[in-house]
Amino acid sequence: MSLLETDGLTKEFGRLVAVDDVDLRIEEGEIHAVIGPNGAGKSTLFNLVTGLFAPTRGTVRFRHEDITGLPPHEIVHRGIGRSFQIADIFEGLSVEENVRVAAQSLDPNREALLRRADTLEEPRRRAEAILADVGLSADAATRAGTLSHGDRRKLDIGLTIATDPDLFLLDEPTAGMGKEESIETVRMIRRVANERDITPVLIEHDLEIVMGIADTITVLKEGAVLATGPPEAIQSNEAVQRAYLGTEGSA
């Protein structure tokens, strides 16, 4: 079943067309990767889906509901989470506090001036479970700003999981990691997605990782969809080889 659909999605910045008439279908339960040369419009596409940018034209539908132009917080509450290329964490808080704050964002009484202390138990329990999921239980009391690059990425993923998304957009989740750490992170993403029934969509540079994890791959070039299909079809596509695997650049 289609979870997310975009129709004719376009974003223009003056004369620059960053996203050009993109039709995208994300099926529930699959792992979908978006790849393409630098400047192909991958992150801009994510920004349009999550409400950070308003499209010039076109529509975004989530579970068949038109969410085009909604503000980011409304889109989060509908079930779309997003991690960024640069981990967005609260550096002065502990790792556990970071995740707990994110979990509390779902509480309808989160802005109440007076709250019973026991109402914080559920966010605490959720934070502990999420830290176990992303492999950061041992660092729960560590100040987030002291984490290594790879652990900061894991924490950023944990923060998004804490918002209880149905669809999870990951922008270069293994950026800056070594090969072993990248493989470990991708395995964690796959496991958490299966266990928590989350549909992940990722922008990823490492083709070996993409070919190994994705069920479907969409290739962008100059803001437009060049090809969409399973890994084996994308790997053998001559236009993709020229634009992405050849001399024209890498994602």
PEBEL-V222114 format. One record per residue. N is the residue number from 1. PSI is psi in radians with two decimals (NA if undefined). D_LAST is the distance of its C-alpha to the last C-alpha in Angstrom with 1 decimal. Layout:
n=N psi=PSI d_last=D_LAST
n=N psi=PSI d_last=D_LAST
//
This chain:
n=1 psi=2.41 d_last=28.5
n=2 psi=2.20 d_last=26.0
n=3 psi=-0.77 d_last=25.2
n=4 psi=2.43 d_last=22.9
n=5 psi=2.39 d_last=22.8
n=6 psi=2.47 d_last=21.5
n=7 psi=2.06 d_last=23.3
n=8 psi=0.51 d_last=22.5
n=9 psi=2.19 d_last=20.5
n=10 psi=2.42 d_last=20.0
n=11 psi=2.11 d_last=19.4
n=12 psi=2.35 d_last=20.6
n=13 psi=1.58 d_last=21.0
n=14 psi=-2.15 d_last=23.7
n=15 psi=-0.18 d_last=22.7
n=16 psi=2.17 d_last=18.9
n=17 psi=1.76 d_last=17.8
n=18 psi=-0.64 d_last=14.8
n=19 psi=2.19 d_last=15.3
n=20 psi=1.67 d_last=17.3
n=21 psi=0.90 d_last=19.7
n=22 psi=2.15 d_last=17.6
n=23 psi=2.07 d_last=19.7
n=24 psi=2.41 d_last=18.3
n=25 psi=2.16 d_last=20.5
n=26 psi=2.07 d_last=20.2
n=27 psi=2.41 d_last=23.1
n=28 psi=2.30 d_last=25.0
n=29 psi=-0.17 d_last=24.6
n=30 psi=2.86 d_last=21.5
n=31 psi=2.05 d_last=18.2
n=32 psi=2.26 d_last=15.5
n=33 psi=2.49 d_last=11.7
n=34 psi=2.11 d_last=9.4
n=35 psi=2.99 d_last=5.9
n=36 psi=2.89 d_last=4.5
n=37 psi=2.82 d_last=3.9
n=38 psi=2.38 d_last=4.9
n=39 psi=0.21 d_last=8.1
n=40 psi=-0.22 d_last=7.8
n=41 psi=0.25 d_last=10.2
n=42 psi=-0.92 d_last=8.9
n=43 psi=-0.61 d_last=11.0
n=44 psi=-0.68 d_last=13.6
n=45 psi=-0.80 d_last=14.1
n=46 psi=-0.69 d_last=14.9
n=47 psi=-0.59 d_last=17.1
n=48 psi=-0.73 d_last=19.0
n=49 psi=-0.64 d_last=19.7
n=50 psi=0.12 d_last=21.0
n=51 psi=0.09 d_last=23.1
n=52 psi=-0.55 d_last=21.7
n=53 psi=2.51 d_last=21.3
n=54 psi=2.34 d_last=23.9
n=55 psi=2.63 d_last=22.7
n=56 psi=-0.69 d_last=24.2
n=57 psi=2.94 d_last=25.1
n=58 psi=3.02 d_last=24.5
n=59 psi=2.71 d_last=25.2
n=60 psi=2.23 d_last=23.9
n=61 psi=2.34 d_last=26.2
n=62 psi=2.13 d_last=26.3
n=63 psi=0.72 d_last=28.9
n=64 psi=0.15 d_last=30.1
n=65 psi=2.33 d_last=30.9
n=66 psi=2.00 d_last=29.6
n=67 psi=0.24 d_last=27.9
n=68 psi=2.18 d_last=26.6
n=69 psi=0.00 d_last=27.1
n=70 psi=2.61 d_last=28.5
n=71 psi=2.72 d_last=28.1
n=72 psi=-0.71 d_last=25.8
n=73 psi=-0.55 d_last=28.7
n=74 psi=-0.67 d_last=30.1
n=75 psi=-0.68 d_last=26.8
n=76 psi=-0.79 d_last=26.8
n=77 psi=-0.26 d_last=30.4
n=78 psi=-0.22 d_last=29.6
n=79 psi=0.37 d_last=27.4
n=80 psi=2.10 d_last=23.7
n=81 psi=2.81 d_last=22.3
n=82 psi=2.30 d_last=19.2
n=83 psi=2.70 d_last=17.7
n=84 psi=2.93 d_last=15.8
n=85 psi=-0.66 d_last=13.3
n=86 psi=2.13 d_last=16.6
n=87 psi=2.25 d_last=19.3
n=88 psi=1.58 d_last=22.1
n=89 psi=2.88 d_last=25.3
n=90 psi=1.73 d_last=28.9
n=91 psi=-0.50 d_last=29.3
n=92 psi=-0.19 d_last=33.1
n=93 psi=2.82 d_last=33.6
n=94 psi=2.90 d_last=33.7
n=95 psi=-0.79 d_last=31.0
n=96 psi=-0.72 d_last=33.5
n=97 psi=-0.66 d_last=34.4
n=98 psi=-0.88 d_last=30.8
n=99 psi=-0.65 d_last=30.5
n=100 psi=-0.72 d_last=34.0
n=101 psi=-0.73 d_last=33.5
n=102 psi=-0.71 d_last=30.5
n=103 psi=-0.65 d_last=32.8
n=104 psi=-0.32 d_last=35.6
n=105 psi=-0.32 d_last=33.6
n=106 psi=-0.22 d_last=34.5
n=107 psi=2.11 d_last=38.2
n=108 psi=-0.31 d_last=40.1
n=109 psi=0.35 d_last=42.5
n=110 psi=-0.42 d_last=40.0
n=111 psi=0.09 d_last=41.5
n=112 psi=2.44 d_last=45.1
n=113 psi=-0.75 d_last=47.1
n=114 psi=2.23 d_last=49.1
n=115 psi=2.57 d_last=47.7
n=116 psi=2.44 d_last=49.2
n=117 psi=-0.57 d_last=47.7
n=118 psi=-0.19 d_last=47.4
n=119 psi=-0.22 d_last=44.9
n=120 psi=-0.13 d_last=42.3
n=121 psi=-0.73 d_last=42.7
n=122 psi=-0.84 d_last=40.4
n=123 psi=-0.61 d_last=37.4
n=124 psi=-0.81 d_last=38.3
n=125 psi=-0.71 d_last=38.4
n=126 psi=-0.70 d_last=35.0
n=127 psi=-0.77 d_last=33.5
n=128 psi=-0.75 d_last=35.0
n=129 psi=-0.70 d_last=33.7
n=130 psi=-0.71 d_last=30.1
n=131 psi=-0.62 d_last=30.2
n=132 psi=-0.70 d_last=31.4
n=133 psi=-0.74 d_last=28.5
n=134 psi=0.07 d_last=25.8
n=135 psi=0.54 d_last=27.9
n=136 psi=0.31 d_last=29.2
n=137 psi=-0.70 d_last=32.9
n=138 psi=-0.28 d_last=34.1
n=139 psi=0.28 d_last=32.5
n=140 psi=-0.68 d_last=34.0
n=141 psi=-0.03 d_last=36.3
n=142 psi=2.43 d_last=33.9
n=143 psi=2.26 d_last=32.9
n=144 psi=-0.58 d_last=29.3
n=145 psi=-0.22 d_last=28.7
n=146 psi=-0.01 d_last=29.6
n=147 psi=2.67 d_last=27.0
n=148 psi=2.91 d_last=24.5
n=149 psi=-0.82 d_last=20.8
n=150 psi=-0.70 d_last=20.3
n=151 psi=-0.54 d_last=23.4
n=152 psi=-0.68 d_last=22.4
n=153 psi=-0.73 d_last=19.3
n=154 psi=-0.71 d_last=21.8
n=155 psi=-0.71 d_last=24.2
n=156 psi=-0.72 d_last=21.7
n=157 psi=-0.74 d_last=21.2
n=158 psi=-0.68 d_last=25.0
n=159 psi=-0.70 d_last=25.6
n=160 psi=-0.69 d_last=23.8
n=161 psi=-0.61 d_last=25.6
n=162 psi=-0.35 d_last=28.8
n=163 psi=0.08 d_last=28.5
n=164 psi=0.97 d_last=29.0
n=165 psi=2.70 d_last=26.1
n=166 psi=-0.56 d_last=26.1
n=167 psi=2.30 d_last=22.4
n=168 psi=1.98 d_last=20.0
n=169 psi=2.07 d_last=16.6
n=170 psi=2.03 d_last=14.6
n=171 psi=1.76 d_last=11.8
n=172 psi=1.07 d_last=10.1
n=173 psi=-0.35 d_last=13.6
n=174 psi=0.24 d_last=13.2
n=175 psi=2.29 d_last=11.6
n=176 psi=0.03 d_last=14.1
n=177 psi=2.69 d_last=15.9
n=178 psi=2.99 d_last=17.3
n=179 psi=-0.85 d_last=17.0
n=180 psi=-0.74 d_last=20.3
n=181 psi=-0.62 d_last=19.7
n=182 psi=-0.79 d_last=16.3
n=183 psi=-0.74 d_last=18.2
n=184 psi=-0.74 d_last=21.1
n=185 psi=-0.72 d_last=19.1
n=186 psi=-0.70 d_last=17.6
n=187 psi=-0.70 d_last=21.2
n=188 psi=-0.75 d_last=22.5
n=189 psi=-0.79 d_last=20.3
n=190 psi=-0.77 d_last=21.5
n=191 psi=-0.84 d_last=25.0
n=192 psi=-0.70 d_last=25.3
n=193 psi=-0.74 d_last=23.9
n=194 psi=-0.81 d_last=26.6
n=195 psi=-0.59 d_last=29.3
n=196 psi=0.09 d_last=28.9
n=197 psi=0.87 d_last=28.0
n=198 psi=2.44 d_last=24.8
n=199 psi=1.96 d_last=22.0
n=200 psi=2.47 d_last=18.6
n=201 psi=2.17 d_last=15.4
n=202 psi=2.49 d_last=12.3
n=203 psi=2.24 d_last=8.7
n=204 psi=2.43 d_last=7.6
n=205 psi=-0.64 d_last=5.4
n=206 psi=1.90 d_last=8.5
n=207 psi=-0.59 d_last=9.1
n=208 psi=-0.73 d_last=12.8
n=209 psi=-0.79 d_last=12.9
n=210 psi=-0.84 d_last=11.4
n=211 psi=-0.46 d_last=13.9
n=212 psi=-0.41 d_last=16.6
n=213 psi=-0.52 d_last=16.6
n=214 psi=2.46 d_last=15.7
n=215 psi=-0.64 d_last=18.5
n=216 psi=2.49 d_last=16.5
n=217 psi=2.31 d_last=12.9
n=218 psi=2.24 d_last=12.1
n=219 psi=2.18 d_last=9.5
n=220 psi=2.54 d_last=9.3
n=221 psi=2.17 d_last=9.6
n=222 psi=0.68 d_last=11.6
n=223 psi=-0.17 d_last=12.5
n=224 psi=2.74 d_last=14.0
n=225 psi=2.10 d_last=13.8
n=226 psi=-0.67 d_last=13.3
n=227 psi=2.64 d_last=14.4
n=228 psi=2.39 d_last=15.5
n=229 psi=-3.08 d_last=17.3
n=230 psi=2.82 d_last=17.9
n=231 psi=-0.76 d_last=15.7
n=232 psi=-0.62 d_last=18.2
n=233 psi=-0.69 d_last=18.1
n=234 psi=-0.72 d_last=14.3
n=235 psi=-0.56 d_last=14.4
n=236 psi=-0.01 d_last=17.3
n=237 psi=2.11 d_last=16.2
n=238 psi=-0.66 d_last=16.6
n=239 psi=-0.67 d_last=14.7
n=240 psi=-0.72 d_last=11.6
n=241 psi=-0.71 d_last=12.3
n=242 psi=-0.77 d_last=12.8
n=243 psi=-0.58 d_last=9.8
n=244 psi=-0.77 d_last=7.1
n=245 psi=-0.21 d_last=9.2
n=246 psi=-2.43 d_last=11.4
n=247 psi=-0.06 d_last=12.0
n=248 psi=-0.11 d_last=10.1
n=249 psi=-3.13 d_last=7.0
n=250 psi=2.82 d_last=3.8
n=251 psi=NA d_last=0.0
//
